[in-house]
């Protein structure tokens, strides 16, 4: 992601208990244009995202948004919908700086 695209409004995230990657969905704004995007990040980067959200939103707790579902005997699917978070916009630069991310756009 280049410097102009350094903020993302997180809308949701999805991951499973056996997968090291987390799918983050959000909206990137660039001037008057905006587009939906998906990022594949690591569990460590997920912690960084959640820390930023908790710093920006006084009453933010992950428990409020995180839901789980049993996929099979050995795996859980986790999903969080952040559409009701007061300030879901985070700076992606510290996360990208720490680890490589993969942006998925159609």
KAURTA-V609699 format. One record per pair of residues at least 12 apart in sequence whose C-alpha atoms are under 6 Angstrom apart, sorted by the first residue. I is the first residue (numbers start at 0). J is the second residue. Records with the same first field share a line. If there is no record, write none. Layout:
I = J ; J
This chain:
5 = 90 ; 91 ; 92
6 = 89 ; 90 ; 91
7 = 26 ; 27 ; 88 ; 89
8 = 25 ; 26 ; 87 ; 88
9 = 25 ; 87
10 = 24 ; 25 ; 81 ; 82
11 = 24 ; 79 ; 80 ; 81
12 = 24 ; 78 ; 79
13 = 77 ; 78
14 = 77
15 = 75 ; 76 ; 77
16 = 74 ; 75
19 = 41
20 = 40 ; 41
21 = 39 ; 40 ; 41
22 = 38 ; 39
23 = 37 ; 38
24 = 36 ; 37
36 = 104
37 = 102 ; 103
38 = 101 ; 102 ; 103
39 = 100 ; 101
40 = 100
44 = 94
64 = 79 ; 80
65 = 78 ; 79
66 = 78
